[in-house]
Amino acid sequence: MLKIIVPACSAFLLAVGSDLHAQTSTNVPPPWDLSLALGLTGTQGNSDTVLFTLTGRADRKWTQNELHLGIDATYGEQNDIRNNESLRGFVQYNRLFTERWYGYGRVEGLHDGIADIEYRFAISPGVGYYLIKQPNTDLSVEGGPGVVFEKQGDEAHSYYTVRIAEKFEHKFNERVRVWQSVEFLPQVDNFENFIVNAEVGIESALSKAWALRVVLQDTYDNEPAPGRDKNDIKLVAALAWKLVH
């Protein structure tokens, strides 16, 4: 399957790159939708703690193409003992075939020192469909084959997977928006080995450039590293800055 997935991703990205070049060379490039959110919590006294979170998102949409990038970093200590250390990022390209149907190529990466994941990379091409596509509301579903490379505990291995995902976003007005996403990644030849990534968030604007953001993230790994829990839940409240055009 890897001999099919890798050439398919390469061909997809080459086709998208050629089309993007054609669009940006003849039209004014669309603006980036860019935001950064920073959260910092610290206590001193009976308990010395620190928790730092950084989230970045960048989105850009052309007539027939969409580019989405994201990064999340977390670091925390309690009484000089590390209790959080994670770095997650993704890149996804969508190529619209019609107003609602699209093909995509996605690469995700994860490092989680507390969960004993040295690295985990997931590569997946697939097809998506917008169930709802309105100015203030988007709801889409995605699916396709994939491959995962990871080092968990002392073992490094790879396996084929199927990616099934759903994403939703709604803007109540110019100041308040909510979003939700869930992603299911089961191993093709061993469905007992699966990963579920979920997120739900709300954001309220303080001004055109600044907003308050609260996000709940949940990662469930049905076969974690030895001695680690299956479920990791993270609740983050942060101050977000957005690029104003």
MIMI-282134 format. One record per residue (C-alpha): residue in three letters; chain; x, y, z. Coordinates in steps of 0.5 Angstrom, whole numbers. Example, Ala and Ser with C-alpha at 12.3 -4.5 7.8 and 13.67 -1.06 7.14 Angstrom:
residues 2
+------+-------+-------+-------+-------+
! resn ! chain !     x !     y !     z !
+------+-------+-------+-------+-------+
!  ALA !     A !    25 !    -9 !    16 !
!  SER !     A !    27 !    -2 !    14 !
+------+-------+-------+-------+-------+
***
This chain:
residues 245
+------+-------+-------+-------+-------+
! resn ! chain !     x !     y !     z !
+------+-------+-------+-------+-------+
!  MET !     A !     0 !     0 !     0 !
!  LEU !     A !     6 !     5 !     1 !
!  LYS !     A !     8 !     4 !    -6 !
!  ILE !     A !     1 !     7 !    -8 !
!  ILE !     A !     0 !    12 !    -2 !
!  VAL !     A !     7 !    16 !    -3 !
!  PRO !     A !     7 !    17 !   -11 !
!  ALA !     A !    -1 !    19 !   -10 !
!  CYS !     A !     1 !    24 !    -5 !
!  SER !     A !     7 !    27 !    -9 !
!  ALA !     A !     2 !    27 !   -15 !
!  PHE !     A !    -3 !    31 !   -11 !
!  LEU !     A !     2 !    36 !    -9 !
!  LEU !     A !     5 !    37 !   -16 !
!  ALA !     A !    -2 !    38 !   -19 !
!  VAL !     A !    -4 !    43 !   -13 !
!  GLY !     A !     3 !    47 !   -13 !
!  SER !     A !     2 !    48 !   -21 !
!  ASP !     A !    -5 !    50 !   -20 !
!  LEU !     A !    -3 !    55 !   -14 !
!  HIS !     A !     2 !    58 !   -18 !
!  ALA !     A !    -2 !    59 !   -24 !
!  GLN !     A !    -8 !    62 !   -20 !
!  THR !     A !    -3 !    67 !   -16 !
!  SER !     A !     1 !    69 !   -22 !
!  THR !     A !    -5 !    72 !   -25 !
!  ASN !     A !    -9 !    74 !   -19 !
!  VAL !     A !    -8 !    78 !   -13 !
!  PRO !     A !    -6 !    73 !    -7 !
!  PRO !     A !   -11 !    71 !    -2 !
!  PRO !     A !   -10 !    74 !     5 !
!  TRP !     A !    -8 !    69 !    10 !
!  ASP !     A !   -12 !    68 !    16 !
!  LEU !     A !    -7 !    67 !    22 !
!  SER !     A !    -7 !    67 !    29 !
!  LEU !     A !    -3 !    65 !    35 !
!  ALA !     A !    -5 !    64 !    42 !
!  LEU !     A !    -1 !    64 !    49 !
!  GLY !     A !    -3 !    61 !    55 !
!  LEU !     A !     2 !    61 !    62 !
!  THR !     A !     0 !    59 !    69 !
!  GLY !     A !     4 !    59 !    75 !
!  THR !     A !     4 !    58 !    82 !
!  GLN !     A !     9 !    59 !    88 !
!  GLY !     A !     8 !    57 !    95 !
!  ASN !     A !     6 !    50 !    98 !
!  SER !     A !     6 !    48 !    90 !
!  ASP !     A !    11 !    51 !    85 !
!  THR !     A !     8 !    50 !    78 !
!  VAL !     A !     8 !    53 !    71 !
!  LEU !     A !     4 !    51 !    65 !
!  PHE !     A !     6 !    54 !    58 !
!  THR !     A !     2 !    53 !    52 !
!  LEU !     A !     3 !    56 !    45 !
!  THR !     A !    -2 !    55 !    39 !
!  GLY !     A !    -1 !    57 !    32 !
!  ARG !     A !    -6 !    57 !    26 !
!  ALA !     A !    -5 !    59 !    19 !
!  ASP !     A !   -11 !    58 !    13 !
!  ARG !     A !   -11 !    61 !     6 !
!  LYS !     A !   -16 !    59 !     1 !
!  TRP !     A !   -16 !    60 !    -7 !
!  THR !     A !   -21 !    59 !   -12 !
!  GLN !     A !   -20 !    51 !   -12 !
!  ASN !     A !   -15 !    50 !    -6 !
!  GLU !     A !   -14 !    51 !     1 !
!  LEU !     A !    -8 !    51 !     5 !
!  HIS !     A !    -9 !    49 !    13 !
!  LEU !     A !    -3 !    49 !    18 !
!  GLY !     A !    -3 !    48 !    25 !
!  ILE !     A !     2 !    47 !    31 !
!  ASP !     A !     1 !    46 !    39 !
!  ALA !     A !     6 !    46 !    44 !
!  THR !     A !     6 !    45 !    51 !
!  TYR !     A !    11 !    45 !    57 !
!  GLY !     A !     9 !    44 !    65 !
!  GLU !     A !    13 !    43 !    71 !
!  GLN !     A !    10 !    41 !    78 !
!  ASN !     A !    15 !    42 !    84 !
!  ASP !     A !    21 !    42 !    79 !
!  ILE !     A !    18 !    35 !    76 !
!  ARG !     A !    16 !    35 !    69 !
!  ASN !     A !     9 !    34 !    68 !
!  ASN !     A !     8 !    36 !    61 !
!  GLU !     A !    12 !    36 !    54 !
!  SER !     A !     8 !    36 !    47 !
!  LEU !     A !     9 !    38 !    40 !
!  ARG !     A !     4 !    37 !    35 !
!  GLY !     A !     4 !    40 !    28 !
!  PHE !     A !     0 !    39 !    21 !
!  VAL !     A !     0 !    41 !    14 !
!  GLN !     A !    -6 !    40 !    10 !
!  TYR !     A !    -8 !    41 !     3 !
!  ASN !     A !   -15 !    41 !     0 !
!  ARG !     A !   -16 !    41 !    -8 !
!  LEU !     A !   -24 !    43 !    -9 !
!  PHE !     A !   -27 !    39 !   -15 !
!  THR !     A !   -33 !    42 !   -14 !
!  GLU !     A !   -36 !    47 !    -9 !
!  ARG !     A !   -37 !    41 !    -4 !
!  TRP !     A !   -32 !    35 !    -6 !
!  TYR !     A !   -25 !    36 !    -5 !
!  GLY !     A !   -19 !    31 !    -5 !
!  TYR !     A !   -13 !    32 !     1 !
!  GLY !     A !    -6 !    31 !     3 !
!  ARG !     A !    -5 !    31 !    10 !
!  VAL !     A !     2 !    30 !    14 !
!  GLU !     A !     1 !    30 !    22 !
!  GLY !     A !     7 !    30 !    27 !
!  LEU !     A !     7 !    29 !    34 !
!  HIS !     A !    12 !    29 !    40 !
!  ASP !     A !    10 !    27 !    47 !
!  GLY !     A !    15 !    26 !    52 !
!  ILE !     A !    10 !    24 !    58 !
!  ALA !     A !     6 !    19 !    54 !
!  ASP !     A !    13 !    16 !    52 !
!  ILE !     A !    12 !    18 !    44 !
!  GLU !     A !    19 !    20 !    41 !
!  TYR !     A !    15 !    21 !    35 !
!  ARG !     A !     9 !    20 !    31 !
!  PHE !     A !     8 !    22 !    24 !
!  ALA !     A !     2 !    20 !    20 !
!  ILE !     A !     1 !    21 !    12 !
!  SER !     A !    -6 !    21 !     9 !
!  PRO !     A !    -9 !    23 !     2 !
!  GLY !     A !   -16 !    22 !     2 !
!  VAL !     A !   -23 !    25 !     0 !
!  GLY !     A !   -27 !    30 !     3 !
!  TYR !     A !   -34 !    33 !     3 !
!  TYR !     A !   -37 !    39 !     6 !
!  LEU !     A !   -44 !    37 !     8 !
!  ILE !     A !   -45 !    45 !    10 !
!  LYS !     A !   -42 !    50 !     7 !
!  GLN !     A !   -44 !    57 !     9 !
!  PRO !     A !   -41 !    64 !    10 !
!  ASN !     A !   -42 !    63 !    18 !
!  THR !     A !   -42 !    55 !    18 !
!  ASP !     A !   -38 !    49 !    15 !
!  LEU !     A !   -39 !    42 !    17 !
!  SER !     A !   -34 !    37 !    13 !
!  VAL !     A !   -33 !    29 !    13 !
!  GLU !     A !   -26 !    26 !    10 !
!  GLY !     A !   -23 !    19 !     9 !
!  GLY !     A !   -18 !    16 !     6 !
!  PRO !     A !   -12 !    11 !     7 !
!  GLY !     A !    -6 !    13 !    11 !
!  VAL !     A !     1 !    10 !    14 !
!  VAL !     A !     4 !    12 !    21 !
!  PHE !     A !    11 !    12 !    23 !
!  GLU !     A !    12 !    12 !    30 !
!  LYS !     A !    17 !    11 !    36 !
!  GLN !     A !    13 !     9 !    42 !
!  GLY !     A !    17 !     7 !    48 !
!  ASP !     A !    23 !     3 !    46 !
!  GLU !     A !    20 !     1 !    40 !
!  ALA !     A !    20 !     4 !    33 !
!  HIS !     A !    15 !     1 !    28 !
!  SER !     A !    10 !     3 !    22 !
!  TYR !     A !     3 !     1 !    20 !
!  TYR !     A !    -2 !     2 !    15 !
!  THR !     A !    -9 !     6 !    17 !
!  VAL !     A !   -15 !     9 !    15 !
!  ARG !     A !   -17 !    16 !    17 !
!  ILE !     A !   -24 !    18 !    18 !
!  ALA !     A !   -25 !    25 !    20 !
!  GLU !     A !   -30 !    31 !    22 !
!  LYS !     A !   -30 !    38 !    22 !
!  PHE !     A !   -35 !    43 !    24 !
!  GLU !     A !   -34 !    51 !    25 !
!  HIS !     A !   -40 !    56 !    27 !
!  LYS !     A !   -39 !    64 !    27 !
!  PHE !     A !   -45 !    67 !    31 !
!  ASN !     A !   -42 !    74 !    29 !
!  GLU !     A !   -36 !    77 !    28 !
!  ARG !     A !   -34 !    77 !    36 !
!  VAL !     A !   -36 !    69 !    38 !
!  ARG !     A !   -34 !    63 !    34 !
!  VAL !     A !   -34 !    55 !    36 !
!  TRP !     A !   -31 !    49 !    33 !
!  GLN !     A !   -30 !    42 !    34 !
!  SER !     A !   -27 !    36 !    30 !
!  VAL !     A !   -25 !    29 !    31 !
!  GLU !     A !   -21 !    24 !    28 !
!  PHE !     A !   -21 !    16 !    28 !
!  LEU !     A !   -14 !    13 !    26 !
!  PRO !     A !   -15 !     5 !    26 !
!  GLN !     A !    -9 !     0 !    24 !
!  VAL !     A !   -12 !    -4 !    18 !
!  ASP !     A !   -10 !   -11 !    20 !
!  ASN !     A !   -11 !   -10 !    28 !
!  PHE !     A !   -17 !    -5 !    30 !
!  GLU !     A !   -15 !    -6 !    37 !
!  ASN !     A !    -9 !    -1 !    35 !
!  PHE !     A !   -13 !     6 !    34 !
!  ILE !     A !   -12 !    13 !    36 !
!  VAL !     A !   -18 !    18 !    37 !
!  ASN !     A !   -16 !    26 !    37 !
!  ALA !     A !   -22 !    30 !    39 !
!  GLU !     A !   -22 !    38 !    40 !
!  VAL !     A !   -27 !    43 !    42 !
!  GLY !     A !   -26 !    50 !    43 !
!  ILE !     A !   -30 !    57 !    43 !
!  GLU !     A !   -27 !    64 !    42 !
!  SER !     A !   -29 !    71 !    44 !
!  ALA !     A !   -26 !    77 !    41 !
!  LEU !     A !   -24 !    83 !    45 !
!  SER !     A !   -22 !    87 !    39 !
!  LYS !     A !   -20 !    86 !    32 !
!  ALA !     A !   -13 !    83 !    34 !
!  TRP !     A !   -14 !    80 !    41 !
!  ALA !     A !   -19 !    75 !    43 !
!  LEU !     A !   -20 !    70 !    49 !
!  ARG !     A !   -20 !    62 !    47 !
!  VAL !     A !   -22 !    56 !    51 !
!  VAL !     A !   -20 !    49 !    48 !
!  LEU !     A !   -21 !    42 !    50 !
!  GLN !     A !   -17 !    37 !    47 !
!  ASP !     A !   -17 !    29 !    48 !
!  THR !     A !   -13 !    24 !    45 !
!  TYR !     A !   -14 !    17 !    46 !
!  ASP !     A !    -9 !    11 !    44 !
!  ASN !     A !   -12 !     4 !    45 !
!  GLU !     A !    -5 !     1 !    46 !
!  PRO !     A !     0 !     6 !    49 !
!  ALA !     A !     7 !     6 !    51 !
!  PRO !     A !     8 !     1 !    57 !
!  GLY !     A !     6 !     4 !    64 !
!  ARG !     A !     2 !    10 !    60 !
!  ASP !     A !    -5 !    12 !    61 !
!  LYS !     A !   -10 !    11 !    54 !
!  ASN !     A !   -13 !    18 !    55 !
!  ASP !     A !   -10 !    25 !    55 !
!  ILE !     A !   -14 !    31 !    56 !
!  LYS !     A !   -12 !    38 !    56 !
!  LEU !     A !   -16 !    44 !    57 !
!  VAL !     A !   -13 !    51 !    55 !
!  ALA !     A !   -15 !    58 !    56 !
!  ALA !     A !   -11 !    63 !    52 !
!  LEU !     A !   -10 !    70 !    50 !
!  ALA !     A !   -10 !    70 !    42 !
!  TRP !     A !    -7 !    75 !    37 !
!  LYS !     A !   -10 !    75 !    30 !
!  LEU !     A !    -7 !    78 !    24 !
!  VAL !     A !   -12 !    84 !    22 !
!  HIS !     A !   -12 !    85 !    14 !
+------+-------+-------+-------+-------+
***
